[in-house]
Amino acid sequence: MKSFKYTINGNVYKVHINSVVDDIAEVEVNGTPYNVKMEKPAKKQMVTLKRPAQAPTTASGEPVVTRPAASTTQGAVKTPLPGVILQIKCNVGDTVKRGQTLLILEAMKMENNINADRDGKIIEIKVHKGDSVLEGADLVVIG
């Protein structure tokens, strides 16, 4: 059935459980057989397996792939890849220049500067430090 190896006070015990019937277990400890009476009978576990729902497919049998809806926010700086926001280097109302670092995104164990793509004023910051973001998500809105 199962085998275990225990070390107690420096002594090694190899325990093999041969069978369990009601409250009696037949075990071997270092090759010596024992019948062990347990206080409670072993619980029988019933495992129920659920069949996963079938993924939707197209008429040709290809799986249906959905993508997040494209953002419609005008002037939004978007994330180029999925990651975690490490630092936000701007505030609402700040005036920024094209190329200025707005925040730092960690992606694939690397820190990436996310820069302003135009001159303007920060209207809204759509993320917080520690947020996980997907590729194409709005980060900062520049007006």
The first five atom37 places (N, CA, C, CB, O) and aatype in JSON, in Angstrom:
{
  "aatype": [12, 11, 15, 13, 11, 18, 16, 9, 2, 7, 2, 19, 18, 11, 19, 8, 9, 2, 15, 19, 19, 3, 3, 9, 0, 6, 19, 6, 19, 2, 7, 16, 14, 18, 2, 19, 11, 12, 6, 11, 14, 0, 11, 11, 5, 12, 19, 16, 10, 11, 1, 14, 0, 5, 0, 14, 16, 16, 0, 15, 7, 6, 14, 19, 19, 16, 1, 14, 0, 0, 15, 16, 16, 5, 7, 0, 19, 11, 16, 14, 10, 14, 7, 19, 9, 10, 5, 9, 11, 4, 2, 19, 7, 3, 16, 19, 11, 1, 7, 5, 16, 10, 10, 9, 10, 6, 0, 12, 11, 12, 6, 2, 2, 9, 2, 0, 3, 1, 3, 7, 11, 9, 9, 6, 9, 11, 19, 8, 11, 7, 3, 15, 19, 10, 6, 7, 0, 3, 10, 19, 19, 9, 7],
  "atom_mask": [
    [1, 1, 1, 1, 1],
    [1, 1, 1, 1, 1],
    [1, 1, 1, 1, 1],
    [1, 1, 1, 1, 1],
    [1, 1, 1, 1, 1],
    [1, 1, 1, 1, 1],
    [1, 1, 1, 1, 1],
    [1, 1, 1, 1, 1],
    [1, 1, 1, 1, 1],
    [1, 1, 1, 0, 1],
    [1, 1, 1, 1, 1],
    [1, 1, 1, 1, 1],
    [1, 1, 1, 1, 1],
    [1, 1, 1, 1, 1],
    [1, 1, 1, 1, 1],
    [1, 1, 1, 1, 1],
    [1, 1, 1, 1, 1],
    [1, 1, 1, 1, 1],
    [1, 1, 1, 1, 1],
    [1, 1, 1, 1, 1],
    [1, 1, 1, 1, 1],
    [1, 1, 1, 1, 1],
    [1, 1, 1, 1, 1],
    [1, 1, 1, 1, 1],
    [1, 1, 1, 1, 1],
    [1, 1, 1, 1, 1],
    [1, 1, 1, 1, 1],
    [1, 1, 1, 1, 1],
    [1, 1, 1, 1, 1],
    [1, 1, 1, 1, 1],
    [1, 1, 1, 0, 1],
    [1, 1, 1, 1, 1],
    [1, 1, 1, 1, 1],
    [1, 1, 1, 1, 1],
    [1, 1, 1, 1, 1],
    [1, 1, 1, 1, 1],
    [1, 1, 1, 1, 1],
    [1, 1, 1, 1, 1],
    [1, 1, 1, 1, 1],
    [1, 1, 1, 1, 1],
    [1, 1, 1, 1, 1],
    [1, 1, 1, 1, 1],
    [1, 1, 1, 1, 1],
    [1, 1, 1, 1, 1],
    [1, 1, 1, 1, 1],
    [1, 1, 1, 1, 1],
    [1, 1, 1, 1, 1],
    [1, 1, 1, 1, 1],
    [1, 1, 1, 1, 1],
    [1, 1, 1, 1, 1],
    [1, 1, 1, 1, 1],
    [1, 1, 1, 1, 1],
    [1, 1, 1, 1, 1],
    [1, 1, 1, 1, 1],
    [1, 1, 1, 1, 1],
    [1, 1, 1, 1, 1],
    [1, 1, 1, 1, 1],
    [1, 1, 1, 1, 1],
    [1, 1, 1, 1, 1],
    [1, 1, 1, 1, 1],
    [1, 1, 1, 0, 1],
    [1, 1, 1, 1, 1],
    [1, 1, 1, 1, 1],
    [1, 1, 1, 1, 1],
    [1, 1, 1, 1, 1],
    [1, 1, 1, 1, 1],
    [1, 1, 1, 1, 1],
    [1, 1, 1, 1, 1],
    [1, 1, 1, 1, 1],
    [1, 1, 1, 1, 1],
    [1, 1, 1, 1, 1],
    [1, 1, 1, 1, 1],
    [1, 1, 1, 1, 1],
    [1, 1, 1, 1, 1],
    [1, 1, 1, 0, 1],
    [1, 1, 1, 1, 1],
    [1, 1, 1, 1, 1],
    [1, 1, 1, 1, 1],
    [1, 1, 1, 1, 1],
    [1, 1, 1, 1, 1],
    [1, 1, 1, 1, 1],
    [1, 1, 1, 1, 1],
    [1, 1, 1, 0, 1],
    [1, 1, 1, 1, 1],
    [1, 1, 1, 1, 1],
    [1, 1, 1, 1, 1],
    [1, 1, 1, 1, 1],
    [1, 1, 1, 1, 1],
    [1, 1, 1, 1, 1],
    [1, 1, 1, 1, 1],
    [1, 1, 1, 1, 1],
    [1, 1, 1, 1, 1],
    [1, 1, 1, 0, 1],
    [1, 1, 1, 1, 1],
    [1, 1, 1, 1, 1],
    [1, 1, 1, 1, 1],
    [1, 1, 1, 1, 1],
    [1, 1, 1, 1, 1],
    [1, 1, 1, 0, 1],
    [1, 1, 1, 1, 1],
    [1, 1, 1, 1, 1],
    [1, 1, 1, 1, 1],
    [1, 1, 1, 1, 1],
    [1, 1, 1, 1, 1],
    [1, 1, 1, 1, 1],
    [1, 1, 1, 1, 1],
    [1, 1, 1, 1, 1],
    [1, 1, 1, 1, 1],
    [1, 1, 1, 1, 1],
    [1, 1, 1, 1, 1],
    [1, 1, 1, 1, 1],
    [1, 1, 1, 1, 1],
    [1, 1, 1, 1, 1],
    [1, 1, 1, 1, 1],
    [1, 1, 1, 1, 1],
    [1, 1, 1, 1, 1],
    [1, 1, 1, 1, 1],
    [1, 1, 1, 1, 1],
    [1, 1, 1, 1, 1],
    [1, 1, 1, 0, 1],
    [1, 1, 1, 1, 1],
    [1, 1, 1, 1, 1],
    [1, 1, 1, 1, 1],
    [1, 1, 1, 1, 1],
    [1, 1, 1, 1, 1],
    [1, 1, 1, 1, 1],
    [1, 1, 1, 1, 1],
    [1, 1, 1, 1, 1],
    [1, 1, 1, 1, 1],
    [1, 1, 1, 0, 1],
    [1, 1, 1, 1, 1],
    [1, 1, 1, 1, 1],
    [1, 1, 1, 1, 1],
    [1, 1, 1, 1, 1],
    [1, 1, 1, 1, 1],
    [1, 1, 1, 0, 1],
    [1, 1, 1, 1, 1],
    [1, 1, 1, 1, 1],
    [1, 1, 1, 1, 1],
    [1, 1, 1, 1, 1],
    [1, 1, 1, 1, 1],
    [1, 1, 1, 1, 1],
    [1, 1, 1, 0, 1]
  ],
  "atom_positions": [
    [[0.82, -1.19, 0.0], [0.0, 0.0, 0.0], [0.87, 1.26, 0.0], [-0.94, 0.0, 1.2], [1.04, 1.89, -1.04]],
    [[1.42, 1.63, 1.17], [2.28, 2.81, 1.26], [3.49, 2.49, 2.1], [1.5, 4.01, 1.86], [3.46, 1.62, 2.97]],
    [[4.56, 3.21, 1.84], [5.78, 3.06, 2.62], [6.23, 4.43, 3.11], [6.91, 2.39, 1.78], [6.07, 5.44, 2.43]],
    [[6.78, 4.44, 4.32], [7.26, 5.67, 4.92], [8.61, 5.41, 5.55], [6.25, 6.21, 5.98], [8.93, 4.28, 5.92]],
    [[9.41, 6.46, 5.68], [10.71, 6.35, 6.34], [10.75, 7.44, 7.4], [11.92, 6.51, 5.31], [10.6, 8.62, 7.09]],
    [[10.94, 7.04, 8.67], [10.97, 7.98, 9.78], [12.32, 7.89, 10.48], [9.82, 7.69, 10.78], [12.93, 6.82, 10.54]],
    [[12.8, 9.01, 11.0], [13.98, 9.03, 11.84], [13.56, 9.61, 13.18], [15.15, 9.87, 11.19], [13.15, 10.77, 13.28]],
    [[13.66, 8.78, 14.23], [13.27, 9.2, 15.57], [14.46, 9.0, 16.49], [12.02, 8.4, 16.09], [14.97, 7.89, 16.63]],
    [[14.92, 10.09, 17.12], [16.09, 10.06, 18.0], [17.29, 9.39, 17.33], [15.75, 9.33, 19.3], [18.03, 8.65, 17.97]],
    [[17.48, 9.66, 16.05], [18.62, 9.13, 15.32], [18.42, 7.72, 14.78], [0.0, 0.0, 0.0], [19.26, 7.24, 14.02]],
    [[17.33, 7.06, 15.14], [17.04, 5.71, 14.64], [16.13, 5.81, 13.42], [16.37, 4.84, 15.75], [15.15, 6.56, 13.41]],
    [[16.46, 5.04, 12.37], [15.68, 5.05, 11.13], [14.68, 3.9, 11.17], [16.61, 4.93, 9.88], [15.04, 2.76, 11.47]],
    [[13.42, 4.21, 10.87], [12.35, 3.22, 10.82], [11.73, 3.24, 9.44], [11.28, 3.49, 11.92], [11.24, 4.27, 8.98]],
    [[11.76, 2.08, 8.78], [11.1, 1.94, 7.48], [9.76, 1.25, 7.74], [11.98, 1.13, 6.45], [9.72, 0.09, 8.16]],
    [[8.68, 1.97, 7.49], [7.34, 1.47, 7.78], [6.61, 1.24, 6.47], [6.54, 2.46, 8.7], [6.53, 2.13, 5.62]],
    [[6.09, 0.02, 6.3], [5.3, -0.3, 5.11], [3.92, -0.74, 5.58], [5.99, -1.42, 4.23], [3.8, -1.68, 6.37]],
    [[2.89, -0.07, 5.1], [1.52, -0.43, 5.45], [1.04, -1.4, 4.39], [0.58, 0.84, 5.53], [0.91, -1.05, 3.21]],
    [[0.77, -2.65, 4.81], [0.33, -3.68, 3.87], [-1.16, -3.58, 3.59], [0.66, -5.06, 4.41], [-1.57, -3.61, 2.43]],
    [[-1.97, -3.47, 4.64], [-3.42, -3.36, 4.45], [-4.06, -2.73, 5.67], [-4.04, -4.75, 4.17], [-3.49, -2.73, 6.76]],
    [[-5.26, -2.19, 5.45], [-6.05, -1.63, 6.53], [-7.47, -2.15, 6.34], [-6.01, -0.04, 6.54], [-8.1, -1.91, 5.32]],
    [[-7.97, -2.89, 7.36], [-9.33, -3.4, 7.33], [-10.0, -2.96, 8.62], [-9.37, -4.97, 7.16], [-9.57, -3.32, 9.71]],
    [[-11.06, -2.18, 8.47], [-11.77, -1.6, 9.62], [-10.78, -0.85, 10.5], [-12.51, -2.7, 10.44], [-10.23, 0.17, 10.08]],
    [[-10.54, -1.35, 11.75], [-9.64, -0.64, 12.65], [-8.32, -1.4, 12.86], [-10.31, -0.4, 13.99], [-7.6, -1.11, 13.82]],
    [[-8.0, -2.36, 11.99], [-6.76, -3.13, 12.09], [-5.88, -2.84, 10.87], [-7.05, -4.67, 12.2], [-6.33, -2.95, 9.73]],
    [[-4.64, -2.45, 11.14], [-3.68, -2.19, 10.06], [-2.56, -3.22, 10.16], [-3.11, -0.73, 10.15], [-2.0, -3.43, 11.24]],
    [[-2.24, -3.85, 9.04], [-1.09, -4.75, 8.97], [0.08, -3.95, 8.45], [-1.38, -6.01, 8.05], [0.06, -3.46, 7.32]],
    [[1.12, -3.81, 9.3], [2.28, -3.0, 8.94], [3.56, -3.79, 9.16], [2.3, -1.69, 9.75], [3.59, -4.77, 9.91]],
    [[4.62, -3.35, 8.49], [5.96, -3.88, 8.73], [6.84, -2.71, 9.13], [6.53, -4.62, 7.48], [6.85, -1.68, 8.46]],
    [[7.57, -2.87, 10.23], [8.52, -1.85, 10.67], [9.9, -2.49, 10.62], [8.17, -1.31, 12.11], [10.18, -3.43, 11.37]],
    [[10.75, -1.99, 9.73], [12.09, -2.54, 9.51], [12.03, -4.05, 9.26], [13.0, -2.24, 10.71], [12.89, -4.79, 9.74]],
    [[11.01, -4.5, 8.51], [10.88, -5.91, 8.14], [10.12, -6.77, 9.13], [0.0, 0.0, 0.0], [9.84, -7.93, 8.82]],
    [[9.79, -6.25, 10.3], [9.04, -7.02, 11.29], [7.55, -6.71, 11.16], [9.54, -6.7, 12.73], [7.15, -5.55, 11.24]],
    [[6.7, -7.77, 10.95], [5.26, -7.52, 10.78], [4.56, -7.25, 12.11], [4.6, -8.7, 10.08], [4.9, -7.83, 13.14]],
    [[3.57, -6.36, 12.06], [2.75, -6.03, 13.23], [1.3, -5.87, 12.78], [3.27, -4.72, 13.93], [1.03, -5.45, 11.65]],
    [[0.37, -6.22, 13.68], [-1.03, -5.89, 13.5], [-1.33, -4.77, 14.49], [-1.98, -7.14, 13.73], [-1.15, -4.93, 15.69]],
    [[-1.76, -3.65, 13.98], [-1.97, -2.47, 14.81], [-3.46, -2.17, 14.87], [-1.18, -1.24, 14.26], [-4.12, -2.04, 13.84]],
    [[-3.99, -2.06, 16.1], [-5.4, -1.69, 16.27], [-5.46, -0.17, 16.39], [-6.04, -2.4, 17.52], [-4.81, 0.43, 17.24]],
    [[-6.26, 0.43, 15.51], [-6.4, 1.89, 15.51], [-7.6, 2.28, 16.35], [-6.53, 2.43, 14.06], [-8.57, 1.52, 16.46]],
    [[-7.55, 3.48, 16.93], [-8.66, 3.95, 17.75], [-9.91, 4.2, 16.92], [-8.28, 5.21, 18.47], [-11.02, 3.93, 17.38]],
    [[-9.75, 4.7, 15.72], [-10.88, 4.96, 14.84], [-10.62, 4.24, 13.53], [-11.09, 6.5, 14.61], [-9.48, 4.18, 13.08]],
    [[-11.66, 3.7, 12.9], [-11.44, 3.09, 11.59], [-10.98, 4.13, 10.59], [-12.72, 2.4, 11.09], [-11.36, 5.3, 10.66]],
    [[-10.16, 3.68, 9.67], [-9.66, 4.6, 8.65], [-10.83, 5.12, 7.82], [-8.62, 3.91, 7.73], [-11.75, 4.37, 7.48]],
    [[-10.79, 6.4, 7.51], [-11.85, 7.01, 6.71], [-11.65, 6.61, 5.26], [-11.86, 8.56, 6.87], [-10.54, 6.67, 4.72]],
    [[-12.73, 6.22, 4.65], [-12.68, 5.93, 3.22], [-13.01, 7.22, 2.5], [-13.67, 4.78, 2.81], [-14.04, 7.85, 2.74]],
    [[-12.13, 7.59, 1.61], [-12.33, 8.85, 0.9], [-12.88, 8.57, -0.48], [-11.03, 9.64, 0.81], [-12.38, 7.72, -1.22]],
    [[-13.9, 9.3, -0.81], [-14.51, 9.18, -2.13], [-14.14, 10.43, -2.91], [-16.07, 9.0, -2.04], [-14.42, 11.55, -2.47]],
    [[-13.51, 10.25, -4.03], [-13.11, 11.38, -4.86], [-14.05, 11.45, -6.05], [-11.62, 11.24, -5.32], [-14.23, 10.47, -6.78]],
    [[-14.65, 12.62, -6.24], [-15.54, 12.83, -7.37], [-14.82, 13.66, -8.4], [-16.86, 13.51, -6.93], [-14.36, 14.76, -8.12]],
    [[-14.73, 13.12, -9.59], [-14.08, 13.84, -10.68], [-15.15, 14.45, -11.56], [-13.16, 12.91, -11.51], [-16.12, 13.79, -11.94]],
    [[-14.97, 15.72, -11.86], [-15.92, 16.4, -12.73], [-15.28, 16.58, -14.1], [-16.34, 17.77, -12.14], [-14.13, 16.98, -14.22]],
    [[-16.04, 16.27, -15.09], [-15.57, 16.44, -16.46], [-15.61, 17.93, -16.78], [-16.44, 15.61, -17.48], [-16.64, 18.58, -16.57]],
    [[-14.51, 18.49, -17.3], [-14.52, 19.92, -17.62], [-15.48, 20.2, -18.76], [-13.1, 20.4, -17.98], [-15.69, 19.38, -19.65]],
    [[-16.07, 21.39, -18.7], [-16.98, 21.81, -19.77], [-16.18, 21.95, -21.06], [-17.7, 23.14, -19.41], [-15.03, 22.4, -21.05]],
    [[-16.79, 21.58, -22.15], [-16.1, 21.66, -23.44], [-15.98, 23.12, -23.85], [-16.85, 20.85, -24.52], [-16.93, 23.9, -23.72]],
    [[-14.82, 23.48, -24.33], [-14.58, 24.85, -24.77], [-15.39, 25.13, -26.03], [-13.06, 25.1, -25.04], [-15.56, 24.24, -26.86]],
    [[-15.91, 26.35, -26.17], [-16.69, 26.67, -27.36], [-15.81, 26.63, -28.61], [-17.34, 28.06, -27.23], [-14.62, 26.95, -28.56]],
    [[-16.41, 26.22, -29.72], [-15.68, 26.14, -30.99], [-16.48, 26.82, -32.09], [-15.38, 24.67, -31.36], [-17.68, 27.03, -31.97]],
    [[-15.78, 27.15, -33.16], [-16.44, 27.74, -34.32], [-17.04, 26.62, -35.16], [-15.43, 28.59, -35.17], [-16.88, 25.44, -34.83]],
    [[-17.73, 26.98, -36.23], [-18.36, 25.98, -37.11], [-17.32, 25.02, -37.69], [-19.12, 26.67, -38.23], [-17.63, 23.86, -37.96]],
    [[-16.09, 25.51, -37.9], [-15.04, 24.65, -38.47], [-14.33, 23.81, -37.41], [-14.02, 25.5, -39.2], [-13.43, 23.04, -37.73]],
    [[-14.74, 23.96, -36.14], [-14.13, 23.17, -35.07], [-12.97, 23.84, -34.38], [0.0, 0.0, 0.0], [-12.4, 23.28, -33.45]],
    [[-12.59, 25.04, -34.82], [-11.49, 25.78, -34.19], [-11.97, 26.36, -32.86], [-10.96, 26.91, -35.13], [-13.13, 26.76, -32.74]],
    [[-11.09, 26.41, -31.84], [-11.51, 27.02, -30.57], [-11.77, 28.51, -30.74], [-10.44, 26.79, -29.49], [-11.12, 29.2, -31.52]],
    [[-12.75, 29.0, -29.97], [-13.07, 30.42, -30.0], [-12.09, 31.13, -29.08], [-14.56, 30.68, -29.56], [-11.96, 30.76, -27.91]],
    [[-11.4, 32.14, -29.59], [-10.44, 32.91, -28.8], [-10.99, 34.31, -28.63], [-9.03, 32.93, -29.47], [-11.33, 34.98, -29.61]],
    [[-11.08, 34.75, -27.38], [-11.56, 36.11, -27.15], [-10.43, 36.96, -26.61], [-12.76, 36.12, -26.16], [-9.59, 36.48, -25.85]],
    [[-10.41, 38.18, -27.01], [-9.41, 39.13, -26.54], [-10.13, 40.22, -25.77], [-8.58, 39.74, -27.73], [-11.31, 40.47, -26.02]],
    [[-9.44, 40.88, -24.82], [-10.07, 41.98, -24.11], [-10.47, 43.07, -25.1], [-9.13, 42.54, -23.03], [-9.81, 43.29, -26.11]],
    [[-11.56, 43.74, -24.78], [-12.03, 44.82, -25.66], [-10.99, 45.92, -25.71], [-13.39, 45.38, -25.17], [-10.35, 46.24, -24.7]],
    [[-10.82, 46.5, -26.88], [-9.85, 47.59, -27.05], [-10.32, 48.8, -26.26], [-9.67, 47.94, -28.55], [-11.51, 49.08, -26.17]],
    [[-9.37, 49.51, -25.71], [-9.69, 50.7, -24.92], [-10.15, 51.82, -25.84], [-8.47, 51.15, -24.1], [-9.67, 51.97, -26.96]],
    [[-11.1, 52.59, -25.34], [-11.59, 53.73, -26.11], [-11.2, 55.04, -25.46], [-13.11, 53.65, -26.27], [-11.66, 56.1, -25.89]],
    [[-10.36, 55.0, -24.43], [-9.96, 56.21, -23.73], [-8.99, 57.0, -24.61], [-9.31, 55.88, -22.37], [-7.93, 56.49, -24.98]],
    [[-9.36, 58.24, -24.93], [-8.49, 59.11, -25.73], [-7.3, 59.55, -24.89], [-9.27, 60.34, -26.27], [-7.47, 59.9, -23.72]],
    [[-6.12, 59.53, -25.45], [-4.92, 60.03, -24.78], [-4.35, 59.09, -23.74], [0.0, 0.0, 0.0], [-3.5, 59.5, -22.94]],
    [[-4.78, 57.83, -23.72], [-4.29, 56.9, -22.7], [-2.95, 56.31, -23.11], [-5.32, 55.77, -22.47], [-2.75, 55.92, -24.27]],
    [[-2.03, 56.25, -22.16], [-0.76, 55.55, -22.35], [-1.05, 54.1, -21.96], [0.43, 56.18, -21.48], [-1.56, 53.84, -20.87]],
    [[-0.72, 53.17, -22.84], [-1.04, 51.76, -22.62], [0.21, 50.96, -22.3], [-1.73, 51.18, -23.86], [1.33, 51.34, -22.66]],
    [[0.0, 49.84, -21.62], [1.13, 48.98, -21.31], [1.49, 48.13, -22.53], [0.8, 48.07, -20.09], [0.6, 47.57, -23.18]],
    [[2.77, 48.05, -22.86], [3.19, 47.28, -24.03], [3.22, 45.77, -23.79], [4.54, 47.75, -24.49], [3.24, 44.99, -24.74]],
    [[3.23, 45.34, -22.52], [3.27, 43.93, -22.19], [2.7, 43.72, -20.8], [4.71, 43.38, -22.28], [2.66, 44.67, -20.02]],
    [[2.26, 42.52, -20.45], [1.7, 42.29, -19.13], [2.78, 42.39, -18.05], [1.03, 40.92, -19.07], [3.94, 42.06, -18.3]],
    [[2.38, 42.83, -16.87], [3.34, 42.95, -15.78], [2.7, 43.5, -14.52], [0.0, 0.0, 0.0], [1.48, 43.51, -14.38]],
    [[3.56, 43.97, -13.6], [3.12, 44.51, -12.32], [3.66, 45.93, -12.19], [3.59, 43.62, -11.13], [4.83, 46.17, -12.48]],
    [[2.82, 46.86, -11.75], [3.23, 48.25, -11.55], [4.11, 48.32, -10.3], [1.99, 49.2, -11.43], [3.65, 48.02, -9.2]],
    [[5.37, 48.72, -10.48], [6.3, 48.84, -9.35], [6.29, 50.24, -8.75], [7.71, 48.48, -9.79], [6.36, 50.4, -7.53]],
    [[6.2, 51.25, -9.62], [6.32, 52.63, -9.13], [5.57, 53.56, -10.07], [7.82, 53.06, -9.01], [5.61, 53.39, -11.29]],
    [[4.88, 54.54, -9.49], [4.21, 55.57, -10.28], [4.98, 56.87, -10.05], [2.68, 55.72, -9.88], [5.1, 57.32, -8.91]],
    [[5.49, 57.46, -11.13], [6.38, 58.62, -11.02], [5.69, 59.91, -11.43], [7.61, 58.41, -11.87], [6.37, 60.89, -11.73]],
    [[4.36, 59.95, -11.46], [3.64, 61.16, -11.81], [2.39, 61.26, -10.96], [3.29, 61.18, -13.33], [1.98, 60.29, -10.32]],
    [[1.78, 62.43, -10.95], [0.55, 62.67, -10.21], [-0.46, 63.33, -11.12], [0.82, 63.55, -8.95], [-0.09, 63.96, -12.12]],
    [[-1.74, 63.2, -10.78], [-2.78, 63.88, -11.55], [-2.51, 65.38, -11.48], [-4.21, 63.54, -11.01], [-2.25, 65.92, -10.41]],
    [[-2.56, 66.04, -12.64], [-2.31, 67.48, -12.72], [-0.9, 67.83, -13.14], [0.0, 0.0, 0.0], [-0.64, 68.98, -13.51]],
    [[0.03, 66.87, -13.09], [1.41, 67.13, -13.51], [1.46, 67.41, -15.01], [2.34, 65.93, -13.15], [0.72, 66.81, -15.79]],
    [[2.35, 68.32, -15.4], [2.62, 68.55, -16.82], [3.8, 67.68, -17.19], [2.9, 70.08, -17.13], [4.83, 67.7, -16.52]],
    [[3.65, 66.9, -18.27], [4.71, 65.97, -18.68], [5.13, 66.25, -20.11], [4.24, 64.52, -18.53], [4.36, 66.78, -20.91]],
    [[6.35, 65.88, -20.41], [6.92, 66.02, -21.76], [7.01, 64.64, -22.39], [8.33, 66.71, -21.71], [7.12, 63.64, -21.69]],
    [[6.96, 64.6, -23.7], [7.11, 63.35, -24.44], [8.44, 62.69, -24.03], [7.06, 63.6, -25.98], [9.47, 63.36, -24.0]],
    [[8.41, 61.38, -23.71], [9.61, 60.65, -23.32], [9.85, 60.62, -21.82], [0.0, 0.0, 0.0], [10.71, 59.87, -21.36]],
    [[9.11, 61.42, -21.05], [9.27, 61.45, -19.6], [8.72, 60.15, -19.01], [8.56, 62.7, -18.97], [7.65, 59.69, -19.41]],
    [[9.45, 59.56, -18.05], [9.0, 58.32, -17.42], [7.81, 58.6, -16.52], [10.15, 57.66, -16.62], [7.88, 59.45, -15.63]],
    [[6.71, 57.87, -16.76], [5.49, 58.03, -15.98], [5.38, 56.98, -14.88], [4.27, 57.96, -16.88], [4.93, 57.27, -13.77]],
    [[5.79, 55.76, -15.19], [5.76, 54.7, -14.19], [6.73, 53.59, -14.59], [4.34, 54.13, -14.03], [7.25, 53.57, -15.7]],
    [[6.95, 52.67, -13.64], [7.85, 51.54, -13.87], [7.03, 50.27, -13.78], [9.05, 51.53, -12.84], [6.29, 50.05, -12.82]],
    [[7.17, 49.44, -14.81], [6.42, 48.19, -14.92], [7.41, 47.03, -14.86], [5.59, 48.14, -16.24], [8.39, 47.0, -15.61]],
    [[7.17, 46.07, -13.97], [8.01, 44.87, -13.94], [7.34, 43.81, -14.81], [8.21, 44.34, -12.47], [6.19, 43.43, -14.6]],
    [[8.1, 43.36, -15.8], [7.61, 42.31, -16.69], [8.76, 41.37, -17.0], [7.01, 42.91, -18.01], [9.86, 41.82, -17.35]],
    [[8.54, 40.09, -16.86], [9.56, 39.07, -17.12], [10.83, 39.34, -16.3], [9.9, 39.03, -18.62], [11.94, 39.23, -16.81]],
    [[10.65, 39.69, -15.04], [11.75, 39.92, -14.09], [12.6, 41.13, -14.44], [12.63, 38.69, -14.02], [13.72, 41.27, -13.93]],
    [[12.1, 42.01, -15.31], [12.85, 43.21, -15.68], [11.99, 44.44, -15.41], [13.28, 43.17, -17.18], [10.76, 44.39, -15.53]],
    [[12.64, 45.53, -15.03], [11.94, 46.79, -14.83], [11.93, 47.56, -16.14], [12.61, 47.62, -13.69], [12.97, 47.77, -16.76]],
    [[10.74, 47.99, -16.55], [10.56, 48.7, -17.81], [9.99, 50.08, -17.54], [9.64, 47.92, -18.77], [8.97, 50.21, -16.85]],
    [[10.63, 51.12, -18.07], [10.1, 52.48, -17.95], [8.96, 52.63, -18.94], [11.21, 53.55, -18.2], [9.1, 52.29, -20.12]],
    [[7.84, 53.15, -18.48], [6.73, 53.48, -19.36], [6.73, 55.0, -19.48], [5.33, 52.93, -18.81], [6.53, 55.71, -18.49]],
    [[6.97, 55.49, -20.69], [7.17, 56.91, -20.93], [5.95, 57.55, -21.57], [8.39, 57.14, -21.79], [5.14, 56.88, -22.21]],
    [[5.84, 58.88, -21.39], [4.78, 59.64, -22.04], [5.0, 59.62, -23.54], [4.73, 61.11, -21.51], [6.12, 59.8, -24.01]],
    [[3.92, 59.41, -24.29], [4.04, 59.38, -25.75], [3.74, 60.74, -26.37], [3.12, 58.33, -26.33], [3.78, 60.89, -27.59]],
    [[3.43, 61.74, -25.52], [3.17, 63.1, -26.0], [3.29, 64.08, -24.84], [1.76, 63.2, -26.66], [3.27, 63.68, -23.68]],
    [[3.41, 65.34, -25.16], [3.39, 66.39, -24.15], [1.95, 66.57, -23.68], [3.97, 67.74, -24.71], [1.01, 66.35, -24.45]],
    [[1.78, 66.96, -22.43], [0.43, 67.23, -21.93], [0.36, 67.23, -20.42], [0.0, 0.0, 0.0], [1.37, 67.31, -19.73]],
    [[-0.87, 67.15, -19.93], [-1.13, 67.19, -18.5], [-1.79, 65.87, -18.1], [-2.05, 68.41, -18.12], [-2.65, 65.35, -18.82]],
    [[-1.37, 65.31, -16.96], [-1.93, 64.05, -16.48], [-3.37, 64.31, -16.01], [-1.06, 63.44, -15.31], [-3.6, 65.08, -15.08]],
    [[-4.33, 63.65, -16.69], [-5.73, 63.81, -16.34], [-6.17, 62.72, -15.36], [-6.61, 63.77, -17.61], [-6.96, 62.97, -14.45]],
    [[-5.66, 61.5, -15.57], [-6.09, 60.38, -14.74], [-5.0, 59.32, -14.7], [-7.42, 59.77, -15.27], [-4.33, 59.05, -15.7]],
    [[-4.83, 58.72, -13.52], [-3.94, 57.57, -13.36], [-4.85, 56.38, -13.08], [-2.86, 57.79, -12.2], [-5.55, 56.36, -12.07]],
    [[-4.84, 55.4, -13.98], [-5.81, 54.31, -13.92], [-5.3, 53.08, -13.15], [-6.19, 53.9, -15.31], [-6.03, 52.1, -13.02]],
    [[-4.07, 53.13, -12.66], [-3.5, 51.97, -11.95], [-2.93, 52.42, -10.61], [-2.41, 51.28, -12.81], [-2.75, 53.61, -10.36]],
    [[-2.64, 51.45, -9.77], [-2.01, 51.7, -8.48], [-0.76, 50.84, -8.38], [-2.99, 51.39, -7.3], [-0.61, 49.85, -9.09]],
    [[0.14, 51.23, -7.49], [1.34, 50.45, -7.24], [0.93, 49.04, -6.83], [2.24, 51.12, -6.15], [0.07, 48.86, -5.97]],
    [[1.56, 48.03, -7.45], [1.26, 46.63, -7.13], [0.21, 45.99, -8.01], [0.0, 0.0, 0.0], [0.01, 44.78, -7.95]],
    [[-0.48, 46.79, -8.84], [-1.5, 46.24, -9.74], [-0.86, 45.36, -10.81], [-2.31, 47.37, -10.4], [0.22, 45.66, -11.31]],
    [[-1.54, 44.27, -11.15], [-1.15, 43.45, -12.3], [-1.94, 43.95, -13.49], [-1.42, 41.91, -12.04], [-3.15, 44.16, -13.4]],
    [[-1.26, 44.15, -14.61], [-1.92, 44.68, -15.8], [-1.64, 43.77, -17.0], [-1.44, 46.12, -16.1], [-0.6, 43.12, -17.08]],
    [[-2.6, 43.75, -17.91], [-2.45, 42.99, -19.15], [-1.93, 43.88, -20.25], [-3.78, 42.34, -19.56], [-2.0, 45.11, -20.15]],
    [[-1.43, 43.29, -21.3], [-0.96, 44.04, -22.46], [-2.11, 44.87, -23.02], [-0.38, 43.09, -23.54], [-3.22, 44.36, -23.22]],
    [[-1.83, 46.14, -23.29], [-2.84, 47.03, -23.88], [-3.72, 47.73, -22.87], [0.0, 0.0, 0.0], [-4.61, 48.49, -23.27]],
    [[-3.51, 47.51, -21.58], [-4.33, 48.16, -20.56], [-3.98, 49.63, -20.45], [-4.15, 47.46, -19.19], [-2.82, 50.02, -20.61]],
    [[-4.99, 50.47, -20.18], [-4.76, 51.9, -19.97], [-4.04, 52.09, -18.64], [-6.09, 52.7, -20.01], [-4.44, 51.52, -17.62]],
    [[-2.99, 52.91, -18.66], [-2.23, 53.18, -17.44], [-2.46, 54.61, -16.96], [-0.74, 52.93, -17.66], [-2.86, 54.84, -15.82]],
    [[-2.19, 55.56, -17.85], [-2.27, 56.99, -17.53], [-2.95, 57.69, -18.7], [-0.83, 57.6, -17.25], [-2.71, 57.35, -19.86]],
    [[-3.82, 58.67, -18.39], [-4.46, 59.46, -19.44], [-3.82, 60.84, -19.47], [-6.02, 59.56, -19.21], [-3.78, 61.54, -18.45]],
    [[-3.31, 61.22, -20.65], [-2.68, 62.52, -20.84], [-3.6, 63.35, -21.72], [-1.25, 62.39, -21.48], [-4.03, 62.91, -22.78]],
    [[-3.9, 64.59, -21.25], [-4.79, 65.47, -22.03], [-4.04, 66.63, -22.61], [0.0, 0.0, 0.0], [-4.63, 67.47, -23.29]]
  ]
}
